[in-house]
């Protein structure tokens, strides 16, 4: 996508200086990188397999529901830590191998991989929080996150009902949103190929078989308890997913650049990426290990080609340069990000 951001010579030079500093000071050691990826992969694979097997082992109905919920969160974190980086081709040298692994991991959480990847990489990363460019802003009209967007009377209550609404998101994504996109005539201007269609149905069928059909066949529990476990898993998974996603771009103080009648964006690319994003625990290796770099969202938007394992060290360089140029990155804690997001909803429910 051709950039329509305002050209700012100082910001262009600043970004070049940031790149230069990172390339010279960050230790991009292939052996260390490989060992860290293998260790992280084994940890998340082990946790995913153990929690999935536990679904077939637990005897008490309550424990079945608990295990379903834990599995849903673990599998989501697995996707956070690997699927996202696979989509940006930062793990393997082969784009084809990255893509295949990305599709596999997205299939585990039930989402259609190709549809999300196309929208995320080509739309959201180009101009985050810019209406007309960022497809992630195509949210239900029950929630108002963009200043200046159309306001309805019930938005004044959105900070109260949003958490309840958020619990439905993964069910909506897996069973409604993906199908609506699939049955449209095209996706982001591209005709769907037969390979695309086959991949879509294989991903959806695989998800239903391994999380619903197989448990119904092999687990010694009533069918309705299995479905209840599956349903509650989605409720908890959705709440965690949306609060984590929303706090990266939709909190108090973030930028929502506007466009003119010709589609030109009233911010430079650098400022758009920085001030439309939010970090939480940007220097923490533990948070980075858990959230897979989503907590280092500014670094990710500036350097999507760099794997998230480097972000805590990268942020030490990035934050120092930005602050020396009087640019303060948006930064919260995780709980603080949730509170700030709800405060953002409250304000937008009251003002035009």
C-alpha positions as CSV (number, residue, x, y, z in Angstrom):
1,X,0.0,0.0,0.0
2,X,1.4,3.4,-1.0
3,X,1.9,5.6,1.9
4,X,-0.1,8.8,2.2
5,X,1.4,10.0,5.4
6,X,2.7,13.5,5.7
7,X,6.4,13.6,4.8
8,X,8.4,15.0,7.7
9,X,12.2,15.2,7.1
10,X,13.1,15.3,10.8
11,X,11.0,12.3,11.5
12,X,12.5,10.4,8.6
13,X,16.0,11.2,9.8
14,X,15.0,10.2,13.3
15,X,13.8,6.8,12.2
16,X,17.0,6.2,10.2
17,X,19.0,7.1,13.3
18,X,16.9,4.7,15.4
19,X,17.5,1.9,12.9
20,X,21.2,2.7,12.8
21,X,21.5,2.5,16.6
22,X,19.5,-0.7,16.8
23,X,21.5,-2.4,14.1
24,X,24.8,-1.5,15.8
25,X,23.9,-2.1,19.4
26,X,21.5,-5.0,19.4
27,X,23.0,-8.5,19.5
28,X,21.3,-10.4,16.6
29,X,23.1,-13.7,17.4
30,X,21.5,-16.5,15.3
31,X,22.5,-19.3,17.7
32,X,21.1,-17.4,20.7
33,X,18.0,-16.6,18.8
34,X,17.5,-20.2,17.8
35,X,17.9,-21.5,21.4
36,X,15.5,-19.0,22.7
37,X,12.9,-19.8,20.1
38,X,13.3,-23.6,20.6
39,X,13.0,-23.2,24.4
40,X,9.9,-21.0,24.1
41,X,8.3,-23.3,21.6
42,X,8.9,-26.4,23.8
43,X,7.4,-24.6,26.8
44,X,4.2,-23.5,25.0
45,X,3.9,-26.8,23.1
46,X,4.2,-28.8,26.4
47,X,1.6,-26.6,28.1
48,X,-0.8,-26.8,25.2
49,X,-0.5,-30.6,24.9
50,X,-0.8,-31.2,28.6
51,X,-3.9,-29.0,29.0
52,X,-5.5,-30.6,25.9
53,X,-4.9,-34.1,27.1
54,X,-6.3,-33.1,30.5
55,X,-9.7,-32.5,28.9
56,X,-9.9,-36.3,28.3
57,X,-8.6,-37.2,31.8
58,X,-10.5,-35.1,34.4
59,X,-13.5,-36.8,35.9
60,X,-15.4,-34.0,37.6
61,X,-17.6,-31.8,35.4
62,X,-16.4,-28.6,37.1
63,X,-12.8,-29.6,36.4
64,X,-13.7,-30.2,32.8
65,X,-14.8,-26.6,32.4
66,X,-11.7,-25.3,34.2
67,X,-9.4,-27.3,31.9
68,X,-11.2,-26.1,28.8
69,X,-10.7,-22.5,30.0
70,X,-7.0,-23.1,30.8
71,X,-6.5,-24.7,27.5
72,X,-8.2,-21.8,25.7
73,X,-5.8,-19.3,27.4
74,X,-2.7,-21.4,26.8
75,X,-3.5,-22.0,23.1
76,X,-4.2,-18.3,22.7
77,X,-0.8,-17.4,24.3
78,X,0.8,-20.0,22.0
79,X,-0.7,-18.0,19.1
80,X,0.4,-14.7,20.6
81,X,4.0,-16.0,20.9
82,X,4.3,-17.7,17.5
83,X,1.5,-17.2,15.0
84,X,2.0,-13.4,15.0
85,X,5.7,-13.6,14.3
86,X,5.1,-16.3,11.7
87,X,2.7,-13.9,9.9
88,X,5.6,-11.3,9.8
89,X,8.1,-13.9,8.6
90,X,10.5,-13.4,11.5
91,X,11.1,-17.0,12.6
92,X,12.2,-19.0,9.5
93,X,14.0,-17.8,6.5
94,X,11.4,-19.4,4.3
95,X,8.2,-17.3,3.8
96,X,6.3,-20.5,2.8
97,X,7.3,-22.3,6.0
98,X,6.4,-19.3,8.1
99,X,3.0,-19.2,6.5
100,X,2.3,-22.9,6.9
101,X,3.2,-22.7,10.6
102,X,1.1,-19.6,10.9
103,X,-2.0,-21.3,9.4
104,X,-1.5,-24.3,11.7
105,X,-1.4,-22.2,14.9
106,X,-4.4,-20.1,13.8
107,X,-6.3,-23.2,13.1
108,X,-5.7,-24.3,16.7
109,X,-7.6,-21.2,18.0
110,X,-10.3,-21.5,15.3
111,X,-9.6,-18.3,13.3
112,X,-9.2,-18.2,9.6
113,X,-5.5,-17.5,9.1
114,X,-5.3,-16.0,5.6
115,X,-8.1,-13.5,6.1
116,X,-6.6,-12.1,9.3
117,X,-3.1,-12.0,7.9
118,X,-4.0,-10.0,4.9
119,X,-5.9,-7.4,6.8
120,X,-3.4,-7.2,9.6
121,X,-0.1,-6.9,7.6
122,X,-1.4,-4.7,4.8
123,X,-3.9,-2.6,6.5
124,X,-3.4,-2.3,10.3
125,X,0.4,-2.0,10.1
126,X,0.3,0.6,7.4
127,X,-1.8,3.2,9.3
128,X,-3.0,2.1,12.8
129,X,-6.0,4.0,14.2
130,X,-6.7,5.7,10.8
131,X,-10.2,5.3,9.6
132,X,-10.3,4.2,6.0
133,X,-7.0,2.4,6.3
134,X,-7.0,0.4,9.5
135,X,-9.5,-2.5,9.1
136,X,-9.1,-3.2,12.8
137,X,-11.3,-0.2,13.4
138,X,-14.2,-2.0,11.7
139,X,-15.7,-2.9,15.1
140,X,-19.4,-3.4,15.9
141,X,-21.3,-0.1,16.1
142,X,-22.1,-1.1,19.7
143,X,-18.6,0.1,20.7
144,X,-17.3,3.6,19.8
145,X,-13.5,3.9,20.1
146,X,-12.6,6.5,17.4
147,X,-13.1,10.2,18.3
148,X,-15.3,12.0,15.8
149,X,-17.1,8.8,14.7
150,X,-20.8,8.5,14.8
151,X,-22.2,8.5,18.3
152,X,-25.3,6.7,19.4
153,X,-27.3,7.2,22.5
154,X,-26.3,3.9,24.1
155,X,-22.6,4.6,23.8
156,X,-22.9,6.6,27.0
157,X,-23.1,3.2,28.8
158,X,-20.5,1.4,26.7
159,X,-17.8,1.4,29.5
160,X,-20.3,-0.7,31.5
161,X,-21.5,-3.2,29.0
162,X,-18.2,-3.5,26.9
163,X,-16.7,-6.2,29.1
164,X,-19.8,-8.4,28.8
165,X,-19.9,-7.8,25.0
166,X,-16.2,-8.6,24.7
167,X,-16.8,-12.2,26.1
168,X,-18.6,-13.0,22.8
169,X,-15.9,-12.0,20.5
170,X,-14.0,-15.2,19.8
171,X,-17.3,-17.1,19.1
172,X,-18.3,-14.2,16.8
173,X,-14.8,-14.3,15.0
174,X,-14.7,-18.1,14.6
175,X,-18.3,-18.7,13.6
176,X,-19.6,-15.5,12.1
177,X,-17.0,-12.9,11.1
178,X,-14.7,-15.4,9.2
179,X,-17.7,-16.8,7.3
180,X,-19.0,-13.3,6.4
181,X,-15.5,-12.4,5.0
182,X,-15.3,-15.8,3.2
183,X,-18.7,-15.4,1.5
184,X,-18.0,-11.9,0.3
185,X,-17.0,-11.8,-3.4
186,X,-13.5,-10.7,-2.6
187,X,-11.1,-10.0,0.3
188,X,-9.1,-6.8,0.4
189,X,-9.5,-6.6,-3.4
190,X,-8.2,-10.1,-4.1
191,X,-10.2,-12.9,-5.7
192,X,-10.4,-16.0,-3.5
193,X,-8.5,-19.0,-5.1
194,X,-9.5,-22.6,-4.8
195,X,-6.6,-23.1,-2.4
196,X,-7.9,-20.3,-0.2
197,X,-11.3,-21.9,-0.1
198,X,-10.0,-25.4,0.7
199,X,-7.7,-23.9,3.4
200,X,-10.7,-22.1,5.0
201,X,-12.9,-25.2,5.2
202,X,-10.0,-27.4,6.4
203,X,-9.2,-24.9,9.2
204,X,-12.8,-24.7,10.4
205,X,-13.4,-28.4,10.3
206,X,-10.2,-29.2,12.1
207,X,-11.1,-26.8,14.9
208,X,-14.5,-28.3,15.5
209,X,-13.2,-31.9,15.3
210,X,-10.4,-31.5,17.8
211,X,-12.2,-29.4,20.3
212,X,-15.8,-30.6,20.1
213,X,-16.3,-33.8,18.1
214,X,-13.4,-35.8,19.6
215,X,-14.3,-34.8,23.2
216,X,-17.9,-35.8,22.5
217,X,-16.8,-39.2,21.2
218,X,-14.1,-40.1,23.7
219,X,-14.8,-38.2,27.0
220,X,-17.0,-39.8,29.6
221,X,-19.0,-36.7,30.3
222,X,-22.5,-35.5,29.2
223,X,-22.6,-33.8,25.9
224,X,-23.9,-30.6,27.4
225,X,-21.0,-30.3,29.9
226,X,-18.6,-30.6,27.0
227,X,-20.4,-27.8,25.1
228,X,-20.6,-25.7,28.3
229,X,-16.8,-26.1,28.7
230,X,-16.3,-25.1,25.1
231,X,-18.6,-22.1,25.5
232,X,-17.1,-20.8,28.7
233,X,-13.6,-21.3,27.3
234,X,-14.6,-18.9,24.6
235,X,-16.1,-16.4,27.0
236,X,-12.8,-16.2,29.1
237,X,-10.6,-16.4,26.0
238,X,-12.5,-13.5,24.4
239,X,-12.3,-11.2,27.4
240,X,-8.5,-11.7,27.7
241,X,-8.0,-11.4,23.9
242,X,-9.9,-8.2,23.5
243,X,-8.6,-6.4,26.6
244,X,-5.1,-7.3,25.5
245,X,-5.7,-6.2,21.9
246,X,-7.6,-3.0,22.8
247,X,-5.1,-1.7,25.3
248,X,-2.4,-1.8,22.5
249,X,-4.2,0.9,20.5
250,X,-7.4,2.2,22.3
251,X,-6.6,3.9,25.6
252,X,-6.6,7.4,26.8
253,X,-4.2,9.7,25.0
254,X,-3.5,7.6,21.9
255,X,-3.5,9.3,18.5
256,X,-6.3,8.8,15.9
257,X,-4.9,10.5,12.8
258,X,-7.4,12.0,10.3
259,X,-7.4,12.0,6.5
260,X,-8.3,14.8,4.1
261,X,-10.6,14.5,1.1
262,X,-7.8,13.0,-0.9
263,X,-6.9,10.3,1.7
264,X,-3.7,12.0,3.0
265,X,-3.0,11.3,6.6
266,X,-2.3,14.3,8.9
267,X,0.7,12.6,10.6
268,X,4.1,11.2,9.6
269,X,4.4,7.5,9.4
270,X,6.8,7.4,12.4
271,X,4.5,9.5,14.7
272,X,1.4,7.5,13.5
273,X,3.1,4.2,14.6
274,X,4.4,5.5,17.9
275,X,1.5,7.7,19.2
276,X,-1.3,5.3,18.0
277,X,0.2,2.4,20.0
278,X,0.6,1.6,23.7
279,X,3.2,-0.5,25.5
280,X,2.8,-2.4,28.8
281,X,5.9,-3.6,30.6
282,X,8.1,-2.8,27.6
283,X,11.4,-3.7,29.3
284,X,10.2,-6.9,31.0
285,X,11.5,-10.2,29.6
286,X,8.8,-12.1,31.6
287,X,6.0,-10.1,30.1
288,X,7.5,-10.4,26.7
289,X,7.7,-14.2,27.2
290,X,4.0,-14.4,28.2
291,X,2.5,-11.9,25.7
292,X,4.8,-12.7,22.7
293,X,5.7,-9.0,22.1
294,X,2.2,-7.6,22.1
295,X,3.2,-5.8,25.3
296,X,6.0,-4.1,23.2
297,X,3.6,-2.8,20.6
298,X,5.4,0.4,19.6
299,X,8.6,-1.6,18.8
300,X,6.5,-4.1,16.8
301,X,4.9,-1.4,14.7
302,X,8.2,0.2,13.9
303,X,10.1,-3.1,13.4
304,X,7.7,-5.9,12.5
305,X,10.5,-7.6,10.7
306,X,12.4,-8.1,14.0
307,X,11.3,-11.0,16.3
308,X,9.7,-10.1,19.6
309,X,12.4,-11.8,21.7
310,X,14.6,-8.8,21.0
311,X,12.1,-6.2,22.0
312,X,13.0,-5.6,25.7
313,X,16.6,-4.8,24.8
314,X,15.5,-2.9,21.7
315,X,13.2,-0.8,23.8
316,X,16.1,0.4,25.9
317,X,17.6,1.9,22.8
318,X,14.3,3.1,21.3
319,X,12.9,4.8,24.4
320,X,16.2,6.6,25.1
321,X,16.2,8.1,21.6
322,X,12.6,9.0,21.5
323,X,12.7,10.7,24.9
324,X,15.9,12.6,23.9
325,X,13.8,13.9,21.0
326,X,10.9,14.9,23.3
327,X,8.6,12.0,22.1
328,X,7.1,10.2,25.1
329,X,5.8,6.7,24.2
330,X,2.3,5.6,25.5
331,X,2.9,3.2,28.4
332,X,0.7,1.5,31.0
333,X,0.6,-1.6,33.2
334,X,-1.7,-4.4,32.1
335,X,-4.4,-3.6,34.7
336,X,-3.8,0.1,34.0
337,X,-4.3,-0.5,30.3
338,X,-7.7,-2.1,31.0
339,X,-8.7,0.8,33.2
340,X,-7.5,3.3,30.6
341,X,-9.4,1.5,27.9
342,X,-12.6,1.6,29.8
343,X,-12.0,5.3,30.7
344,X,-11.5,5.9,26.9
345,X,-14.8,4.3,26.2
346,X,-16.5,6.4,29.0
347,X,-15.2,9.6,27.5
348,X,-16.2,8.7,24.0
349,X,-19.6,7.7,25.2
350,X,-20.1,11.3,26.4
351,X,-18.4,13.5,23.8
352,X,-19.0,14.0,20.1
